[in-house]
C-alpha cells in the first residue's frame, strides 16, 4: 500500500495517527537542523517535517537530496503544526517523517509547477503532463468531469439511452472538411472520421431507440483559433415523436440543471428570438444579452442630408455606449483605428456625444443638426452622458463590424461578467444560404434539417426565404448547442438534395442508406448537440477551451507534446497503397 491517506484530507482530528503518504515534492525548505517538504498529489498539499533531533540520521540526510517533482513515499506521525496555514485544509498539521522512500527522481521542470507559473503557452503545451499537475489545469479537468457526470445523470433520469456510434465512417458533406483514414484492406478506399454522429443518431430513431444521447468525439478539418480544435466533444442527443417545443423544453431543463448544480444559480428566463431579429438587433446569431447596446438603424435619419458616405450606404447603424460621453478624442481615435483594422474592416466611424444638457456634438455636425442627432439618440436608445458610434456600408458586412465593436466595448467596460449567465434560444434560421462564388445554395445547418411546413412552397420560387425548423442555444455570446427537427421521409429528403444541387446519383451514393431506412417506417424526430468543451469553459468562467481539454492541439492543429501529425515510413505507405506526391 503506497498510501493510507491522500495529501488533502488530514486535519487536527488525525493528530497522533500513523500515516503513509505518497506524491510529488512541491518544494522543500532546508534550515540546516530542520527540513520542511510540501508533498503534493491531486487532492492537496501536506507539509512534512524532518527534524535532526527526532528523525533518524539516514532519513534526515536523504531528505536533503529531494528535488522538485521527485516522487516519494513517507511514513510518519501526524503532529500539530506550530505555524498554521489557514489557506489549505491540511494547514493545522504536519507529518513527522520516520521513513522516506524515493520512488522516482525528476529532472528540473522547464517551468514552475505553481498556480502562477513562469511557463509560456508553447512550453506548457510541449510538457502538458507537467502542466496538468498545476491546480488551474487539474481543476479545469475535474470541473469538466463534474459537468459531464451531471449531463449523464440528467439525461439518464429522462430515459435517454447512451449509445456509441462508429468513428470509422463514410465521407459525407456536412459543411466542413473531413479527416480521412486509408483502408489497408480495401485498396484505394478511405474511411472518414465523423464531423458528428448525425446520420447514425437518425438511424437509431428509425431503430426505435426513442431517446438517444452520447458524449462523443467529433472531427472537422477546419482552420483553428483559440476556441476551436480539430477534435472536439459534443453532448449529442436525438428524440423520436417530438416537435421543436419538446426539444427546447428538455434542453432548457438541462441548462437550468447545470447552472444550479454546478454554479448554484437559478435561471428561469430563456428568451426566444428569431434569427432575423438577432442579426438586425445584435449583428450576429449568437448575441450576448448580458448587456444592452442594441443596434439602431439610422437610414431614415441620415440619408439625403448631403453626407455622401451615408447616402451611398445600404445600411447606416449605430449603438449607444453607456457612460462613454466623456471619452477623450484620443480614446475615440483609438476606437476608430480599432474598427479599421483588417480583422474588422470598417473604413471609418462617426461618433455623437450625448451631452448632459440635451445637446449633441458629433464628427458630422456640418451635415446634421441637433434635431437630426436627437433622432439618432432615440433610435439607439441613447441617454445623456452616452456616446453613439455609427458605421455604414453593405448591410451584412456593417452589422458584423458593429457587432465586433459592441463586444469589444462591452469587454472594456466590464459588462461581460463571467459569473453572470444569460441563455437564450435563436430560432427560425434560414434553411439555405447562397454561396456567392458558386451561385449554389448550401444547407445552413445540414441537409437533413426540415423546412418549416408553411414555407415548403417557397423552395421552388424563393429558396433563400425558406425558414428551417432549427434552433440554437446561446449562452453569454457563445453558441453552445444547436439542432433541428429532421426530415423523416424519403420524398422530402430527395427534394432537399435536389435544391442543394445533388444529382439523384450523387444523393444515392452519399446518403442512399439513410433514404432506404426512411422507407421502413421512420418516426418524426429531432435533436440537438451541445459543444461540451465550450459549455464547460463558459461555466468555468473562461472564453477559451484549451485548459478544459487534457491534451489540446495548438493553432496549427499540432500536438507539440507528441509531435503529431507526423510522416509515416515507406513500408506503411506501401501497405496502404499510398504514394506521396511532393510538389
N, C-alpha and C positions, 0 to 999 in steps of 0.2 A: 504494500500500500504506500503510494508516494505521498499521500496527504490525508490527514484526518479532518481538516477544515480548509476552506479557501481563504484567500487573503483579504476578504472583505467582510467576514462575519463575526470575528472575535470582538468581545467587548468586556466591560468590567465584570459581568456575570461569569466570565470564564477564568478569572484570576485564580492562580494555583493549579490550573489544569495543564496536564502534559499533552502537547500537541505536536503534530507533524505537518509542515507546510512545504510547498514546492512552488517555484515560479521563477521570474526573471529579476535580476538586480536592477532596480531603477537608479539608485545612486548609493554611494557609501561615504561616510564622514569619519575619517580616521583622526582621533585626538591623541594618539600615542597609547595611552593606557586604556582607552575606551574606543570602541568602533561601533558605529551605528550603520545599519544597512536597511534601505527600503526595499522590501520584497513585493513584487507586483504580479498579479495574474488578472484574468478578465474581470474578476469580481471586486478588486480594490487593491489597497496597499496596506501592508502590516510592517511596522518597524521591528527590526531585530537588533539586539544588543549583545556585543561581545565585550566582556569585562575582564581585564587582566587578572583581577583578584578573584573572580568567580568562574571563569571559563578555563577549561584545560588548555595548556600551552599550545599543543599541536592544533587545536581548533582555533585558538586565538590567532596564531600565526597564519593559518590557512585563510582566515577571513580577510587578512591584509592583502591577499593576492586577488581578491574578487574585482572584476571589472564590470563596466556597464553591460547589461544584457546577458551576463553569464546565467546559465540555468542551474539552479541549486535546489537542494532539499535540506531542510533543517528539522531538528527535533529540539524541543526545549519546553520551558515553563512560561505560562502567561503571568506577567507581573504588572503591577501598576506603573504607569509611565509618570515620571516626575514632571516633565514639561509637556502638558497635554496639548493636543491639537484638535480643536473643536471643528475643524473643517472637513474631517474624514470620520467615518463611522468607527474606525478602529483607533481613534486618537487618544483614548484613555489608557490603552495598554501597549505593551511591547513584549517581545519574546526573548527571554534569557536563553541563549542557544547553548545546548550541550553537545550536539552532534551536527556536523556540517559535511555535506557531500556535494561536490561539484559534478553535476550531471552532464554539463557541456560548457565549454568555454565559448567566447564570442569575439569576433573582430570588433573594433571600434565602429559603431554605426556611422553612416555617412551624414546623418543629421540627428539632432537630439530627439529622443522619444519622449516628448513633452506635449502638453496641450498646445502651447505656443512654441512651435518648432522653428529652427533656423533653415529648414529644408524648403527649397522651391518646389513648384509642382512637378517639374520634369524629373528631378531626382527622387521625389517621393513616389512617382508613378513607376520608376525603374525598380525601386525597392518597396513595392506595395506591401509585401508581407511584413515589413517593418512599420510602415505607415499604419497598418491595421492595429498595431499594438497601442497606438495613440488613442486616448479617450474620444476625441471628436469623431474619428472614423469608426472605432469599435462601437460607440454608442449609436451611430447612424445605422450600422448594420443590425444592431439589436432592435432599434426602432422599426426598421423595415420588417423584421421578423414579427414584431408585435402587430403591425398593421396587417400583414398577410394572414396571421392567425385569426384576427378579428373578422377579416373578409371571409375566410373559410367558415368560421362559426356562424356568421350572419346568414350566408347563402345556404349552408347545410341545414340550418334551422327552418329555412323556407322550402325544403325538399329539393334543392338543386343537387345534382349529382356531378362530382368531378370526374371527367373522362379525359384521358390523354389522347392526343391526335398525333399523326406522324410528323417527323421532321424532314424526311426524305420524300418529297412530293414532286408533282409536275409543275413546270414553269407556266404560270398564268398571269395575264396582265392585271395588276391591281393598283397601278399608279406609281410604283417605284421600280427600280431595277432589282432583279433577283440575284442572290448569290447562288451560283450553280456548282454542282458536285458531279464530277465524271463518274460513270458506272464502269467498273472494270469488267463485269460480267456481260455487259451489253454494249458492245463496241460502238463508239461514236454517239452514244446517248448520255443524257445528263439528267440528274435529279435537280430540283431547286429547293432551297431552304424556304420555309413559308414566311411570307410577309404577314400573314395572320392565318388562323385556322378557319377562315371564312366558309369555304365550301364544305369542310368536314363538319362544322357545327350545324350547318343546314341539313346535311345528310343525317346527323344524329336526330334532328327533329323529324325527318322522314322515317327514321328508325323507331320513333315513338318514345324517345328518352324524356321528352316533355320539358324538363328544366336542366340545362347543362351549364357547368362552368369549368374553367381551367385557369390556373395561374401559369402562363405559358410564355416561352421564349419565342420572339418573332425577329425576322431578319430583313433589313432593307439596305440595299447598296446605294446610300444617298450621301451627298456632301454633309459633313458633320459640323457641329457647333457645340457650345458648352452644354446645351440641354438636349443633345441628340447623340445617340450611339448606334452603331451598325446592328447591334443585337440589343433588344430591349424586352421588357416583360409586360405582358398585358394580363388584366383580370378579364377574361373572355367569357361572355355569357350569351345564352340563347334560350328562348322560351317559345313554346307552341301554344296555339289557340289564344293569342293575345292581340290587343291593339296598342297603339302608341301610349295611351294613358296608363295601361297596365305596367309597361316597362318603366316609364318615368316614375311611377309611384314606388316600384321596387327599388330603384337606384337612388331616388331621393332618400328612401329609408336607409339604404346602405351608407350614404354620405352622412346623414344625421348620426347614425350609429358610430361611425368612425370619429366624427368630431366630438361626440360625447365621451366615448370610451378612451380615445387617445389624447384628446385635448381638454376634456372636461367642459366643452362648450355646447350650449343648446342653440341650434339654428332652426327656426321654423319656416322662414320665408325663402322660397326658391322661385324668384321671379321667372317668368317665361316671356321672351321677346323673340320676334321674328328675325330672320337673317337680314331682311331689308332694313328693319329698324336699327339693328346693331350696326350695320355699315353706315347708315345715314347719321346716326347719333354718336357713334364712337370711332368709326373709321376702320373697324375690323370686326371679325366674327367671334372674338373671344375677349369681350370687354371686361376691364377691371372696374367694378362698380363700388369699390370701397370709397370712392371719392367722386365728385361731380365733373365739372369741366366738359359738359355735353357740347356737341357741335351746334353752332347756329349758322344756318345757311343765309348768305347775305346778298345773293344776286340781285334781288329786287330793290335793295337799298344802295347798291354800289355801282350798278351799270348805268350807262347813258349819262355819266357825270364828267365826261372829258378826261377820265383817267384811263389811258389806253390799256394798261395791264389788266385791269378788271373788266373792261369792255370786251376784251378778246378771250376771256376765260370761260370755260364751260362751267366751272364751279368756283364761287368765292365763299369761303367758310372760315369761321373763327371760333375761338374758345376764350372764355373769361377765366383768368388765373387769379384765384382769391388772394387778396392782400399784396399783389405784386405791383400795385400802382406806384410804389416808392422805389422801384428798380432804377438804378442809375443808367445813364447812357452806355456806360461800359458793359454793364450786365446785359442790356438789351442787344448791343452789338455782338456780345458773345453768343447769345441765343440765335441771332441771325446767322452767324458763322456756323453754328451747330446744325441748323437746318439745311445749310448749303453744302454740308459735307457730302461726298459721293454716296455714303450709306443711306442718306435721307433724300438728297437730290432736289431740294427746292431751289428756285432761282433767287428768292428773296423773301422778305416778310414785312408786313405792315403792322404797326402797333398803335394802340389807342390807350392813353392813360385816363382812367375814370377818376376825376378829382373829387374830393370830399364835398365841394360846393356845388356839385351837379354839372360842372363844365367838363370839357374833354380836350385833351391835347394829343394830336396824332402826328404820324410821319407823313400824312397826306392832307394836312389842313388846307393846302392850296386848292384841293378839289372838293372837299366835303365840309359842310358847316356843322354847327353844334347839333342842329335837329337831325341831320343825317347820322351823326355819330351816336345820338341818343337811340336811334332805331337799331344801330348795331348792338348797343348795350342791351336793349330789350330782347333782341333775337338770341343773344348769347347768355342772357340772364346775369349780366354783369352788375355789380353793386359798386357804390363809391369806394374808392381805395383799391379796386381791382385793375388788372391790365388785360386788354383784349389783344390777342395775336391772331393775324389773319393771313391765310395762304390762298393761292388761286392757281388755276390751271386745269388740266384734264381731270375729270371728276374722280375716277378711281385712284389715280396717282396722288392727287391732292389729299384725298381722305387718308391714304396710307401715310403721307408725310405728316399730316396734322396729328394722326394717331400716335406716331413715334414721338412727336413733340409733347403731346399730352402725357405720355408715360414718363418721359424724361423729366418734365416739370414736376409731376407727382412724386417722383423719386427724390428730387432736390428739395421739395417742400415737406418731405417726411409724411406723405399721405398714404404710403403703401406699407402699413403696419403688418409685419408678418404674423402677428398673433391675432389679427382680425380676419375673419373668413366671410366671404360674400359669394356664395354659389348662385348660379342661375342656369336656366336652360335656354339655348338658342334653337329655334325650330323653324320649319318651312324653308330649308335650304333649296337653292336651285338644284334640279335633278342633273342638269348638264351644264357644262361650261365650254365656251368656244375657244379652241386653240387658234389664235390669230395667224400663226405661221402656216399651219396645215389647212386651216379652214374647216377642220372637223370638230365635232362635239366629243367631249370626253365626260365620263361619269365623274361628278364632283366627289362622290364618296367611293362607290364601286358599282360594277354593272348589275349587282343583284338587288339594288335598292328599289323599292316600289315607288312609282309615282303616286301623287295624290290622286285618288279616283276621279275627282272633279276636274282634274287638269289633263286627263288622258287624251282628250280630243285635240289639245294643243300640240301634241307630238308631231302631227302632220303639218301644222301651219306655223306655229311659233315655238319650236322646241326649247328655246332659251328661256321661255316664261313658265315652263313646267316646274312645279314645286315637288320636291322629294318628301316622302314620308320619313324624314330623317331628323335627327336631333343631336345636339352636343351638350355635354355638361361642362360648364366653365367655372373655374374657381380662382379668384384673385388674378384674373387676366391670363389664365392658362387653360387651354383645353385639356381637361383631364380624362375625358371619355367621349365617345360618340357611337352612334349606331343608327339603325333604321328598321322599319318594317320591310321584310324581304318579299320579293316576287316569289310566289309559290306555285305558279302554273306554267307549263311549257310554252303556251302561246304568247303570253305576255313577255316571258324571258326572251323568246325568239325575236319579238318586236323590239325589245330593248337592244339586243345585239345588232339588229338592223340599223337603228338610229345611231349606234356607236360606230358604225362603219364596218362591222364584221360581215364577211360573206357567210352564206349558210354553211359552206365547207369549213371556214375558219372557226365559226362558233361550235360546230360539231367536234372539230379536232381539239379545241381548247376545253370545252365545257359539256361535251356530249354526255358524260357520266352523270352530271347534275340534271340535265334536261330529261335523261332517261329515268332518273329517280323520281322526278316530278310526275311521271305517268303512273306511278304506283301509289297514289294517294298521299300527296304531300299536304300537311296541315298548314293553315295560316301561321306564320311565325315571324319573329323579330328578335333583335338582340342589341347588345351594347358591349363595348370593350373600354375599360378604364386603363390608362397607362399607369402601371404600378410605380415605376421609377419616379415619374413626375408627381404623382399623388403623394407619395411618401416624402419627397423633397418639400413640397408645399406644406404638408402637415408638420414637417420638421423645421419650418421657417426659413427654407433656403430656396434660391432661384435655380440653382444648377443641380444636376442629378448625380454627378460622379461620386461624391462621398457616400452615396447610398447604394453603390454598386461595388461588390467586393473587388473585382478586377476589371476596371473600365479601360476602354481604348482612349487614345489621345485624339486630337482634332484631325489627324490624318488617318484615323482608323487603325492605328497600330497599337499593339500591346508591346510597349517598350520593355516590359519585365521579361517576357519570354521571347522577344524579338519575332513577333508574328504580325503580318504574314511573312513567309519565307519561301525561298526557292526549294524545290524538291529535286532529288537526284534523277539522273537519266534513266535508271532502271525503273523507278516508279512511273516516270512519264511514258516509257515504252509499254509498261504493263497496262497503263490507262489509255494507250493508243493516242497520246497527245504529243504534238511537236510544237516547240516554242519558236515562233517566227519573230525574231527581233528586227526592228526597223532602224 
